[in-house]
Amino acid sequence: MATTVTRSYLGTLDPAAPYRLLGIVLGLCLLWPLLQLAQFNPLLLLDPNNIRVFGDFLIQFFPPNLQVDFLELVLTATIQTLAMATAGIALALVIAAPLGLIISYSLSISRIGPASYHPFAQSVRWLARFLMLVLRGIPEIVWALLLVRIFGLGPIAGVLAIAITYGGMLAKVYSEILESGNTLPARAILLAGGGRLAAFFYGMLPGCAQELASYTVYRWECAVRASVIMGFVGAGGLGQLMDQSMKMLNGGEVSTILIVFLGLVLLADYISLFIRKQLE
Protein backbone atom coordinates (compact mmCIF):
# COMPACT_ATOMS: atom_id res chain seq x y z
CA MET A 1 0.00 0.00 0.00
CA ALA A 2 2.81 2.39 0.96
CA THR A 3 4.64 1.59 -2.27
CA THR A 4 1.52 2.38 -4.29
CA VAL A 5 1.06 5.74 -2.52
CA THR A 6 4.73 6.60 -3.04
CA ARG A 7 4.56 5.83 -6.74
CA SER A 8 1.33 7.84 -7.07
CA TYR A 9 2.97 10.81 -5.32
CA LEU A 10 6.10 10.61 -7.46
CA GLY A 11 3.94 10.42 -10.56
CA THR A 12 2.35 13.78 -9.71
CA LEU A 13 5.70 15.56 -9.44
CA ASP A 14 6.61 17.95 -12.22
CA PRO A 15 9.46 16.31 -14.17
CA ALA A 16 10.82 19.76 -15.04
CA ALA A 17 10.92 20.91 -11.39
CA PRO A 18 14.62 20.00 -10.82
CA TYR A 19 15.62 21.94 -13.94
CA ARG A 20 13.59 24.96 -12.82
CA LEU A 21 15.20 24.80 -9.39
CA LEU A 22 18.63 24.56 -11.00
CA GLY A 23 17.81 27.57 -13.19
CA ILE A 24 16.75 29.61 -10.15
CA VAL A 25 19.94 28.72 -8.28
CA LEU A 26 22.12 29.61 -11.27
CA GLY A 27 20.21 32.87 -11.71
CA LEU A 28 20.83 33.83 -8.08
CA CYS A 29 24.51 32.91 -8.42
CA LEU A 30 24.78 35.23 -11.42
CA LEU A 31 22.79 38.00 -9.74
CA TRP A 32 25.10 38.33 -6.75
CA PRO A 33 28.28 39.36 -8.66
CA LEU A 34 26.17 41.74 -10.76
CA LEU A 35 24.94 43.42 -7.58
CA GLN A 36 28.54 43.70 -6.43
CA LEU A 37 29.59 45.29 -9.73
CA ALA A 38 26.69 47.74 -9.43
CA GLN A 39 27.84 48.53 -5.86
CA PHE A 40 24.31 47.92 -4.59
CA ASN A 41 24.06 47.03 -0.92
CA PRO A 42 20.47 46.37 0.29
CA LEU A 43 21.59 46.81 3.91
CA LEU A 44 22.15 50.52 3.27
CA LEU A 45 18.39 50.91 2.97
CA LEU A 46 18.05 49.85 6.62
CA ASP A 47 20.88 52.02 7.94
CA PRO A 48 19.48 54.32 10.70
CA ASN A 49 21.51 57.31 9.51
CA ASN A 50 20.23 56.92 5.95
CA ILE A 51 16.65 56.59 7.20
CA ARG A 52 17.06 59.81 9.21
CA VAL A 53 18.49 61.69 6.21
CA PHE A 54 15.66 60.40 4.02
CA GLY A 55 13.08 61.55 6.57
CA ASP A 56 14.63 65.03 6.75
CA PHE A 57 14.59 65.16 2.96
CA LEU A 58 10.88 64.29 2.79
CA ILE A 59 9.98 66.95 5.36
CA GLN A 60 11.27 69.63 2.97
CA PHE A 61 8.45 68.78 0.52
CA PHE A 62 5.68 69.82 2.91
CA PRO A 63 3.54 71.82 2.67
CA PRO A 64 3.13 72.12 -1.12
CA ASN A 65 3.37 75.60 -2.63
CA LEU A 66 -0.17 76.68 -3.55
CA GLN A 67 0.48 80.34 -4.32
CA VAL A 68 -1.51 81.62 -7.29
CA ASP A 69 1.52 82.92 -9.18
CA PHE A 70 3.30 79.59 -8.94
CA LEU A 71 0.18 77.61 -9.85
CA GLU A 72 -0.12 79.71 -13.02
CA LEU A 73 3.44 78.72 -13.93
CA VAL A 74 2.62 75.07 -13.26
CA LEU A 75 -0.50 75.27 -15.45
CA THR A 76 1.49 76.79 -18.31
CA ALA A 77 4.18 74.10 -17.96
CA THR A 78 1.51 71.36 -17.87
CA ILE A 79 -0.08 72.58 -21.09
CA GLN A 80 3.37 72.80 -22.64
CA THR A 81 4.11 69.22 -21.58
CA LEU A 82 0.91 67.91 -23.16
CA ALA A 83 1.55 69.92 -26.31
CA MET A 84 5.10 68.59 -26.51
CA ALA A 85 3.97 64.97 -26.20
CA THR A 86 1.14 65.37 -28.72
CA ALA A 87 3.23 67.23 -31.29
CA GLY A 88 6.06 64.72 -30.87
CA ILE A 89 3.74 61.76 -31.51
CA ALA A 90 2.23 63.54 -34.53
CA LEU A 91 5.69 63.98 -36.07
CA ALA A 92 6.60 60.42 -35.08
CA LEU A 93 3.64 59.18 -37.13
CA VAL A 94 5.00 61.03 -40.16
CA ILE A 95 8.26 59.10 -39.73
CA ALA A 96 6.78 55.74 -38.70
CA ALA A 97 4.06 55.33 -41.33
CA PRO A 98 6.28 55.23 -44.45
CA LEU A 99 9.16 53.56 -42.61
CA GLY A 100 6.92 50.81 -41.26
CA LEU A 101 5.47 50.15 -44.72
CA ILE A 102 8.94 49.89 -46.25
CA ILE A 103 10.23 47.56 -43.54
CA SER A 104 7.22 45.27 -43.49
CA TYR A 105 7.29 42.21 -45.75
CA SER A 106 3.50 42.12 -45.74
CA LEU A 107 3.34 44.33 -48.85
CA SER A 108 6.30 42.76 -50.62
CA ILE A 109 5.11 41.75 -54.09
CA SER A 110 7.87 39.15 -54.29
CA ARG A 111 6.55 37.53 -51.12
CA ILE A 112 2.75 37.65 -51.40
CA GLY A 113 2.32 38.72 -55.00
CA PRO A 114 3.12 37.38 -58.44
CA ALA A 115 6.47 39.18 -58.88
CA SER A 116 9.91 37.68 -58.29
CA TYR A 117 12.63 38.69 -55.82
CA HIS A 118 14.24 42.07 -56.52
CA PRO A 119 17.63 42.88 -54.90
CA PHE A 120 17.09 46.66 -55.05
CA ALA A 121 13.88 46.42 -53.02
CA GLN A 122 15.65 44.23 -50.47
CA SER A 123 18.49 46.78 -50.20
CA VAL A 124 16.02 49.60 -49.59
CA ARG A 125 14.29 47.52 -46.92
CA TRP A 126 17.54 46.79 -45.09
CA LEU A 127 18.54 50.47 -45.29
CA ALA A 128 15.18 51.41 -43.77
CA ARG A 129 15.71 48.82 -41.02
CA PHE A 130 19.10 50.34 -40.21
CA LEU A 131 17.55 53.82 -40.04
CA MET A 132 14.83 52.50 -37.74
CA LEU A 133 17.48 50.94 -35.49
CA VAL A 134 19.35 54.25 -35.23
CA LEU A 135 16.18 56.20 -34.46
CA ARG A 136 14.87 53.94 -31.71
CA GLY A 137 18.27 52.78 -30.44
CA ILE A 138 19.14 56.17 -28.93
CA PRO A 139 16.88 57.14 -25.98
CA GLU A 140 14.81 60.30 -26.28
CA ILE A 141 16.61 61.88 -23.32
CA VAL A 142 19.90 61.64 -25.24
CA TRP A 143 18.32 63.13 -28.37
CA ALA A 144 16.92 65.96 -26.22
CA LEU A 145 20.34 66.61 -24.71
CA LEU A 146 21.87 66.87 -28.18
CA LEU A 147 19.05 68.94 -29.68
CA VAL A 148 19.10 71.45 -26.82
CA ARG A 149 22.65 72.29 -27.89
CA ILE A 150 21.37 73.00 -31.40
CA PHE A 151 18.01 74.72 -30.84
CA GLY A 152 18.56 76.06 -27.34
CA LEU A 153 16.36 75.65 -24.28
CA GLY A 154 12.68 75.10 -24.96
CA PRO A 155 10.10 72.53 -26.03
CA ILE A 156 11.27 72.25 -29.66
CA ALA A 157 14.11 69.97 -28.56
CA GLY A 158 11.65 67.77 -26.65
CA VAL A 159 9.23 67.57 -29.57
CA LEU A 160 11.97 66.52 -31.98
CA ALA A 161 13.45 64.03 -29.48
CA ILE A 162 10.07 62.32 -29.06
CA ALA A 163 9.48 62.37 -32.81
CA ILE A 164 12.83 60.73 -33.58
CA THR A 165 12.83 57.97 -30.95
CA TYR A 166 9.12 57.20 -31.07
CA GLY A 167 9.17 57.33 -34.85
CA GLY A 168 11.58 54.39 -34.82
CA MET A 169 9.60 52.53 -32.15
CA LEU A 170 6.29 53.00 -33.93
CA ALA A 171 7.80 51.94 -37.26
CA LYS A 172 9.08 48.67 -35.76
CA VAL A 173 5.78 47.78 -34.11
CA TYR A 174 3.74 48.88 -37.14
CA SER A 175 5.75 46.57 -39.38
CA GLU A 176 5.28 43.66 -36.95
CA ILE A 177 1.53 44.27 -36.72
CA LEU A 178 1.24 44.35 -40.50
CA GLU A 179 3.31 41.18 -40.88
CA SER A 180 1.18 39.31 -38.34
CA GLY A 181 -2.05 40.34 -40.04
CA ASN A 182 -4.02 38.49 -42.71
CA THR A 183 -2.35 39.02 -46.10
CA LEU A 184 -4.92 37.17 -48.19
CA PRO A 185 -7.01 40.26 -49.09
CA ALA A 186 -3.86 42.19 -50.02
CA ARG A 187 -2.61 39.27 -52.10
CA ALA A 188 -5.93 39.13 -53.95
CA ILE A 189 -5.69 42.84 -54.79
CA LEU A 190 -2.10 42.45 -56.03
CA LEU A 191 -3.01 39.43 -58.15
CA ALA A 192 -5.88 41.43 -59.65
CA GLY A 193 -3.40 44.08 -60.81
CA GLY A 194 -3.80 46.57 -57.97
CA GLY A 195 -0.92 48.58 -56.54
CA ARG A 196 0.67 48.24 -53.13
CA LEU A 197 -1.07 51.33 -51.75
CA ALA A 198 -4.44 49.91 -52.76
CA ALA A 199 -3.46 46.56 -51.23
CA PHE A 200 -2.54 48.34 -47.99
CA PHE A 201 -5.59 50.60 -47.66
CA TYR A 202 -8.19 48.06 -48.77
CA GLY A 203 -6.53 44.74 -47.99
CA MET A 204 -4.52 45.17 -44.79
CA LEU A 205 -5.49 48.38 -42.99
CA PRO A 206 -9.10 47.36 -42.16
CA GLY A 207 -7.86 44.30 -40.26
CA CYS A 208 -4.96 46.03 -38.49
CA ALA A 209 -6.38 49.52 -37.85
CA GLN A 210 -7.57 48.78 -34.32
CA GLU A 211 -4.24 47.37 -33.16
CA LEU A 212 -2.27 50.15 -34.88
CA ALA A 213 -4.39 52.88 -33.30
CA SER A 214 -4.29 51.23 -29.86
CA TYR A 215 -0.50 51.07 -29.83
CA THR A 216 -0.24 54.66 -31.07
CA VAL A 217 -2.41 55.88 -28.19
CA TYR A 218 -0.28 53.87 -25.75
CA ARG A 219 2.84 55.54 -27.12
CA TRP A 220 1.24 58.96 -26.63
CA GLU A 221 0.75 58.03 -22.97
CA CYS A 222 4.45 57.13 -22.75
CA ALA A 223 5.37 60.40 -24.49
CA VAL A 224 3.62 62.38 -21.74
CA ARG A 225 5.90 60.77 -19.16
CA ALA A 226 8.98 61.16 -21.35
CA SER A 227 8.29 64.86 -21.97
CA VAL A 228 8.50 65.53 -18.23
CA ILE A 229 11.82 63.72 -17.93
CA MET A 230 13.29 65.59 -20.89
CA GLY A 231 12.53 68.87 -19.16
CA PHE A 232 15.48 68.19 -16.86
CA VAL A 233 17.86 68.74 -19.78
CA GLY A 234 16.18 72.01 -20.74
CA ALA A 235 13.45 70.78 -23.09
CA GLY A 236 10.70 72.76 -21.37
CA GLY A 237 7.51 71.68 -19.62
CA LEU A 238 7.04 70.43 -16.07
CA GLY A 239 10.46 68.81 -15.98
CA GLN A 240 12.31 72.07 -16.58
CA LEU A 241 10.20 73.86 -13.95
CA MET A 242 10.90 71.05 -11.46
CA ASP A 243 14.62 71.22 -12.22
CA GLN A 244 14.65 74.94 -11.45
CA SER A 245 12.79 74.41 -8.17
CA MET A 246 15.16 71.62 -7.12
CA LYS A 247 18.20 73.77 -7.83
CA MET A 248 16.71 76.46 -5.57
CA LEU A 249 16.08 73.78 -2.87
CA ASN A 250 12.39 74.71 -2.83
CA GLY A 251 10.75 71.49 -1.69
CA GLY A 252 7.24 72.96 -1.58
CA GLU A 253 7.34 73.81 -5.28
CA VAL A 254 8.75 70.39 -6.12
CA SER A 255 5.95 68.61 -4.25
CA THR A 256 3.33 70.71 -6.07
CA ILE A 257 4.86 69.81 -9.43
CA LEU A 258 5.00 66.12 -8.45
CA ILE A 259 1.31 66.15 -7.51
CA VAL A 260 0.40 67.79 -10.83
CA PHE A 261 2.63 65.33 -12.69
CA LEU A 262 0.95 62.33 -11.06
CA GLY A 263 -2.44 63.80 -11.93
CA LEU A 264 -1.29 64.35 -15.51
CA VAL A 265 -0.09 60.75 -15.80
CA LEU A 266 -3.40 59.45 -14.41
CA LEU A 267 -5.30 61.67 -16.86
CA ALA A 268 -3.20 60.44 -19.78
CA ASP A 269 -3.70 56.84 -18.64
CA TYR A 270 -7.48 57.35 -18.43
CA ILE A 271 -7.66 59.02 -21.85
CA SER A 272 -5.54 56.25 -23.35
CA LEU A 273 -7.72 53.55 -21.78
CA PHE A 274 -10.91 55.28 -22.93
CA ILE A 275 -9.73 55.63 -26.52
CA ARG A 276 -8.51 52.03 -26.67
CA LYS A 277 -11.86 50.78 -25.36
CA GLN A 278 -13.63 52.79 -28.04
CA LEU A 279 -11.45 51.10 -30.65
CA GLU A 280 -12.40 47.60 -29.48
N, C-alpha and C positions, 0 to 999 in steps of 0.2 A: 504493500500500500504506500509506504514511504517512498519507495523507488518511483512509483507511478506519479506521485505528487511532485517529486523533484524533477522528473522529466517534463511534466506539464509546465512547471514554473520556468524551467530553462527554455522551453519552447516558446514562451511568451517574451523572452528577452529580445531586445533589438539587436540583431547581429552587427549593426554598424555602431553600436554604443562604444565599444573600445576604441574605434578609430576616431569618433567624435571627442572622446576623453583625451586621447593622444593629441588631437589637434588643438584642444583648449590648453593643454599643458605646454605644448610648443609655442602657442601664441603668447602665453604669459611669460615664457622664457625669453621670447623676442621683445616683449613689451618693456621688460625691466631695463635692459641696456639703452633702449630708446629714451626712456624717462631720464636715465642718467645723462645721456647726451644733451637732452633738452634742459638739464639742470632743474628739473621739477621735483620738488620735495613736498609730498602731501602733508607732512607734519608741520610745515610752516603755517598752514591754514589754522592750526590749533594752537599756535604760539600765543601766549597771553599778551605779549607786547604788540604783536601784529593785530590782534583782536581789538586792543585799546586804540591803536592808531586808526583802524578801520572805523571804529565807532565815532572817534573825533572827526573823521572825514565826513561821515554821513550827517553829523549834526550841522555842518556848514550848509547843507542843502535846505534847511528849514528855518523860517517859513519861506514858501515860494514868493517870488516877486510878482505882485499883482497890480503894480502901478499902471495907470492908463497909458502913459507914454511908451512904456516897455511892451505892453500888450499889443500896441499898434505896430511896433517893430516886429513882434513875433508873428502877427497876422500877415504882414507883408512878406516875411520870410517863408511862411507856410504856403502862401499862394505861389511864391516864386519856386518853392520846392515841387509843388504839384505841376506847375507849368514846365519845369525842367524835365521831370519824368515823362510827362505826356509828349512834349516836343521831341525828346530823345527817342521814345518808342516810335513816334511817327516817322522820324528819319531812319530809324532802324528797319522799319518795314520797307522803305524805299531800297535799302541795301539788301535785305533778306529775300524779298520776293523774287527778283531776277536771279540772285545767286543760288537760292534754293532750287529753282527750276533748272538751272544749268547743272547743278551737282547731281540732282536726282536722276536715276536711271529709269524712272517710271515713264518718262516721255522720250526715251531713246528709241528712235525708229529702228535701229539695228537690233534692239532687244525685244520690243513688242510689236514692231511693225514689219513690213515686207522688205525693208532695205537691208543692206549688208553692213558689216563693220567698217567704220571710217576712222582712220588714225587721227585726223585733224580734230574731229569732234571729241575723241578721247583725250587729246592733249589739252583742249580748252577746258574739259571737265576737271582734269587733274590740276590745271592752273587755278581754276575757281576753288577747288578744294584747298589748295595751298593758301590762297587769299583768305578763305574762311578760317583756316587754322590760325593765321596771323591775327585776324580780327578778334577772335574769341579767346585766343591763347594769352593775351595780355589783359590783365584785370582793368576794369574801368577806372579804379583809383589811380593806376599808373598812367593811363591815358590822360586823366584829368590833371595829374601833376605835370605832365609834359605840355599839355595844351594851355595851362595857365601861364607857362613861360612864353607862349606865342601870343595869346590873345589877352593876357592880363587877367586880373581878378574879375570874377563875375560868372553868371550862369552859362555863358556861351561855351565855356570849357566843359562844364558838366553835361550840357546837352550833347555836345559832340562826343564826349567820352561814352555816354550811354548809347548813342547811335552806333558807334564803332563796335564796341564789345557786344552789345545785344543784337546788332545786325548779324554778326557771325554766329551767335548762339541760335537766333531764330532761323537763320539759313540752314544750319545743321538739322535742327528738329523738323523744320518744314520738309526738307528732303527725305527724312526718315518716315514722316507721316505719309508723304506721297508714295514712297516705295512700298509701304505696308498696306496701302489701299488696294482696292479692286481695279485692275488695269484692263479688264475685259471691255468696258464701254469705250475707253480710249483707243484700244486696239481696233475695235470695230470702226471707229471714226477714221483712223489712219488707213485701214484697209480699204475704206470707201473713198479714199482720195483726199480726206480732210487734212488740214495742217496741224502742227503741234499745239498752237494756241487754241484752236477749236477743240482738239482732243483734251486739252487741260480744262477749259472753261465748261465744256459740256459733258466730258467723260469722267474727269477725276475730281474736279472741285466740288460738285454736289455731294459726293460721298465723304469728302475730307474736310469740308468747310467748318463743321462743328468743332472738330478736334483742333484745327488750325486756329480758329478764333479763341477757343478756350485757352490754348497755350499762350497766345498773344496777350490775353487779359492777365494771365498769371505773371507774365514777364513785366507787364506794366506795374503790377503790385510789387515785384522785386525792384523795379526801377525807382519807385518811391523811396524804398529803404536806401538804395544805393545813392540817390541824390543827396540824402542827408549826410552820408559818410563822406562824399566827395566835397562837401562844404568845408571840411577840415583842411583841405589843401587850397582853399580860396575859390571854390567853384560856386559860391553863393548859397542862398537858401538857409534853412535852419542850422545846418552844420557849421557854416561860417559864423553865424551869430553865436552859436554855442562855443565855438573856438575862441571868439573874442571874450565872452563872459568867463571862460575858464582861465584865460591868460590874466584877467583882472581879478581872479580868485573870488568871483561873485557867485557863491553857491546858490543863492536864492534865484538868480536869473537862470542858472543851469537847470535847477529843478523844474522851473516853469517850462523851459524849452523841452525837457524830457517828458513832462506830462503831455504837452502838445504833440510831441513826436509819437508817443504811444497812442494817443487819440487818432492821429493821422494814419498810423499803420493799421489800427482797427477799422477805420473808415475805408481805407484802401482794400483791406481784406474783405469787408462786407460788400463793397461795390463789386469786387472781383467775383465773390461767391454768387451774388445776385445775377450778374451778367452770365456767368457760366451755367447757372440753373435755367436761365431763359433760353440758352442755346441748346439745352437737352431736349 
